[in-house]
């Protein structure tokens, strides 16, 4: 009984992360990849069917397959993420003109996320 409930809760949580990742594909302030990787991990523990579905997804699948195989992110993906982060955080910082505390916090967050992204290994050719 408990195992079935745990599996259903994990599947629901996985779909929440898929939803957040999908929103992140549209809204530049939210990360897509991180949420999809979390969903992939959750589904790997709870639903082989949904795990396979994510890996075979036409938009998210290739990057998730790469992550699952080698725990790496391509240089091109890193570049795209960097552009999106710089633009979205830059616009947010500009909108907060005169609120230096929030601007510093956003700039620090952007730098931290960029460091994490660029420290993840790239696939070997």
C-alpha positions, -999 to 999 in steps of 0.1 A, spaced: 0 0 0 27 25 10 48 17 -21 19 24 -44 12 57 -27 49 67 -28 50 59 -65 19 80 -72 33 109 -52 66 107 -70 49 106 -104 28 137 -94 60 155 -83 77 145 -115 48 161 -135 50 192 -114 87 196 -124 78 189 -160 52 217 -157 78 241 -142 103 232 -169 77 238 -196 69 272 -181 107 279 -180 109 272 -217 85 302 -222 96 325 -193 133 333 -194 135 338 -156 127 301 -148 152 274 -156 140 247 -180 169 222 -179 172 219 -141 135 211 -137 135 186 -165 166 169 -151 149 166 -117 117 153 -134 138 127 -153 155 115 -121 121 113 -103 106 93 -132 136 70 -133 127 60 -97 89 59 -102 78 54 -138 98 38 -166 71 49 -190 73 86 -182 111 84 -179 112 70 -215 87 96 -226 109 124 -214 140 109 -230 122 106 -263 106 141 -262 114 160 -294 124 192 -276 139 181 -243 149 146 -251 184 151 -267 197 172 -239 182 149 -213 197 118 -230 231 135 -230 227 143 -193 217 108 -184 245 92 -204 274 115 -194 262 141 -169 273 168 -193 259 198 -211 270 208 -246 289 241 -251 261 253 -274 235 247 -247 257 266 -222 260 295 -247 222 296 -252 216 295 -214 241 322 -209 224 345 -234 190 339 -219 203 345 -183 222 376 -192 192 391 -210 166 382 -185 186 391 -154 199 422 -171 163 434 -179 152 426 -144 181 445 -129 174 475 -152 137 475 -142 147 477 -105 165 510 -110 173 526 -76 169 493 -57 206 485 -54 201 457 -28 178 438 -52 200 445 -81 230 431 -63 211 400 -52 199 394 -88 234 399 -102 249 376 -76 223 349 -85 229 353 -122 267 349 -117 262 319 -94 239 302 -120 264 309 -148 293 296 -128 274 264 -121 264 260 -157 300 266 -170 315 243 -144 295 213 -156 316 192 -179 311 191 -217 307 159 -237 338 144 -251 338 144 -289 
